[in-house]
Amino acid sequence: MSEKSPEWLCLVREKVETLRYGVVQIVVHDSRVTQIERTEKTRIETREISRFHDRPPDKLEETISQ
C-alpha cells in the first residue's frame, strides 16, 4: 500500500490477507467507512469429520447433550 492509502483500506487489506475462509464486511455511514467486520470460518475436512464420529463423546459433547 502506498503512504496515501486511507487507514480503512490498509485495515481491510490486513483482514483479507490473514483470513483463510470467511467474510470481510465494510460498513458505510454517510459515505464514510465506519466499521470493518470479519467473520472467520473453520473448515473440517470430510475424513476428519468421520474420525470424530467414530470415537466416544468427550466431556464437552456430554455436557451439551445433557
Secondary structure, DSSP 8 states (H G I E B T S, - for coil): --TTS-HHHHHHHHHHHT-SSEEEEEEEETTEEEEEEEEE-----HHHHHHHHTS---HHHHHHH-
